[in-house]
Each structure stands twice: as structure tokens, then as C-alpha cells.
Amino acid sequence: SQQGEEDPQALSIQEGENATMNCSYKTSINNLQWYRQNSGRGLVHLILIRSNEREKHSGRLRVTLDTSKKSSSLLITASRAADTASYFCATDHNQGGKLIFGQGTELSVKP
Amino acid sequence: GAGVSQSPSNKVTEKGKDVELRCDPISGHTALYWYRQSLGQGLEFLIYFQGNSAPDKSGLPSDRFSAERTGGSVSTLTIQRTQQEDSAVYLCASSMTSGSDEQFFGPGTRLTVL
């Protein structure tokens, strides 16, 4: 299976702290994307990093990609209670854009 | 503009019945994807369309599942003779083209098979 793995499965932090989530995958990718999901419904796209990129920033989000280790990390800085959600990485293996999702990290930010 | 919409938002059906799930992609998006999210399996790819063609149906779990897209826009996912293991949230996404683009997801249809 190409399915990626994420860790930790669950993360609980205090508001203001940073949250780091990791994602690993098995086969070469075209790009890797991070999504957020609230309450088990629609997914919101956060950031896309291409295979030739190593780092991307978007607001309080920082994503890194290490293709040699087949891994990526998502850092949320200065977390807020509103960041509480499930976060998924998804990999595009150049198969028409279909995404392979990891199992997700459930983030809880306590006020 | 409007995002991806899906209907119904919830569907409860009896085992053995057929169901149709609908997806309206973002206008102008040529690629459309169906995924399924269930407790045991996480988020899994089902099928994608580029225009009205489905180059990859590899994720459809059985021949009870089918999908079509007409006019390069609306898509319907049909599940025949539903089984309890079909219970899941069915998510649709669209993107400008197939490959290397951000996918925009709809709110999903929660299907419960009794």
C-alpha cells in the first residue's frame, strides 16, 4: 500500500505552544499536501509542497519536505484553540492527481 | 465563488437498497475526485474524472459501485445493493486539472446503511 503514515496519532498542547506533525510515505511523489478537517466533514487545503521544494510557509504554518527520507513535517506556531482539528498529509504520486492520505493527527489545543 | 457542494448531506438507507450521491464541482474545474472516509479505513481514493472520462477507477471497492460525470460538471456516485460496510462519509473534490493542483473538497455525504 502507498498509504502514508503520520505521527503522532494524537497531540494535546496548550495555546501558544507549537505543534509539529510528521508524515512519511513509501514511493516517490509529485507533491505532498496538508489538509485540515473539523468534525469529520469537509477537508480544508492548507499547503502544497512540490517534490523539488524543501520548505514552504503560509502564515503560522511551516512545511518541510525531505524526499531522501520520504518524510514531511507540518509545524503550527503559536497555536490557538481554534487550531483544534485533525490534520492529514496527502501524497500525489503522479497518477492523475489522486491523493493517498495518511491516517491523520488529531490535534487538541487547550486554552 | 461557490465551493464544491454535495447532496444529500446525510443519507440513511436500508441494506440492499440503491443510493445515489451527487457532487457539484467548482465551475471550470475539469478534474473531479471521489474519496471515502470510514473509521476502519481512513480516507481512501475511489475514482477520478478528467472531463467526463474516468481514467482511474482503481479505488472502487466492488462492482456495486459506479460513478458517472456528465457535461464535465456534476458527478453521481451510485452504490447498488448497499451493505453495512458501505457506511462512511463520501467526499468529493475538484481541481483545475488532474495532477499537481490543490483539490477543493465538498462537505461530504454521510451514508448510514442499517
Interface residues (C-beta under 8 A of the other chain):
Chain A: Q3 N30 N31 Q33 Y35 G40 R41 G42 L43 V44 H45 L48 R50 F88 A90 D92 N94 Q95 G96 G97 K98 L99 I100 F101 G102 Q103 G104
Chain B: A31 Y33 Y35 Q37 G42 L43 E44 F45 Y48 Q50 P55 D56 G59 V89 L91 A93 S95 T97 S98 G99 S100 D101 E102 Q103 F104 F105 G106 P107 G108
